[in-house]
């Protein structure tokens, strides 16, 4: 869901800068279709001696050792990328400051126009293009080469570049708007700008959440109404039973970019949408789809969007307070060297981004814990709503195709923004053990023993992952 954006401060700026996530590549195809029913391991079958631990181990054993090693390597490599992303960004910021490139970009903007808001926009255009170029090598490796290596990307390099270009254009427009407002506040309210800046950032976040399903997502993917009652009827019945005012189910063509399976209940008010991507639609059983959608509905019913907004309101206040103090201290020491005239000077942006990235890097475990806690809540809500524990376990196996299934407790606390696959399967099996007597009751037209078939288009046969569920 869009609330999973988990913006780390800089964010109204960095969030916009990195808003690239789609492509213009051809869609891969195969001869596989949605499975009719979900295979349940013997140890996970209902019985008087049902044991959640044994059932969990049985599901985990179905993942081949080579696949486990592959997903472990992919996810553990991501630990280092968190560090390299931070260091690489810090080096770029220091280059812009110490070589006075930031000051030179400000000077060019001032030569072009005397109108301050336009100066800010011109500086932002230069800044975003330059940092995109400097960060391109790591972006190519992380976003394309590595994803191809592990079988998670389906697009060509040309398609990936088209995606990046769209994201760049979007960042140029939205970033310019955000910075014009923020620097305007700094210049007019030199003592209290940090409070107003935090408030404006929260408002901007809310607007992004509101418009994303309708205006931003279609830039990268084509949303279509899903017209398959075998899939939509159980989803809408579950939504209505849980107080979600949805009338339609949407699907997006995510398979042209990635093999990952995902779904979301995004937006709010009139822009609220239930969406599943075509990888989930083609590869998952009806039980898995219901389990995943129950999880997503949990985010909506448990008001996680609003809780995220409240949480990041506090985070933004802390970030901007830190920024207020740190910028003043840093400019007293190095402002003349960097040719930065003050906090209201657009040339200060690389320093602001550096300070915020340090704060965000240090607080990574806190942000992950916040999100992971909400994901665990949505997991439990989804189990109670869908009553599909085996579908949930099988979806966790899909997630394990790109996320380490069995981390240590400290490892999970630091690096995981979702519960680990082992924990998710165990909780599903524990729920199943406590509800064995009621699982045969019909739920939204589908029980664990019923099969629902779907005439689906060809699907992507390579590895996939459930990004949110």
Buried (B, 14 or more C-beta within 10 A) or exposed (E): BBBBBBBBBBBBBBBBBBBBBBBBBEBBBEEEBBBEBBEBBEBBEBEEEBBBEBBBBBBBEEBEEEBBEBBBEBBEEBEEBEEEBBEBBBEBBBBBBEEBBBBBBBBEBBEEEEEBBBBBBBBBBBBBBBBBEBBEEBBBBBBBEBBBBBBBBBBBBEBBBBBBEBBBEBBBEBBBBBBBBBBBBBBEEEEEBBBBBBBBBBBBBBEBBBBBBBEBBEBBBEBEEBEBEBBBBBBBBBBEEBEBEBEEBBBBBBBBBBBBBBBBBBBBEEBBBBBBBBBBBBBBBBBBBBBBBBBBBBBBBBEBBEBBBEBBBEBBBBBBBBBBEBBEEBBEEEBEEBBBBBBBBBBBBBBBBBBBBBBBBEBBBEBBBBBBEBBBBBBBBBBEBBBBBBBBBBBBBBBBBBBBBBBEEEBBEBBBBBBBBBBBBBBBBBBBBEBEEEBEEEBBBBBBEEEBEBEBEBBBBBBBBBBBB
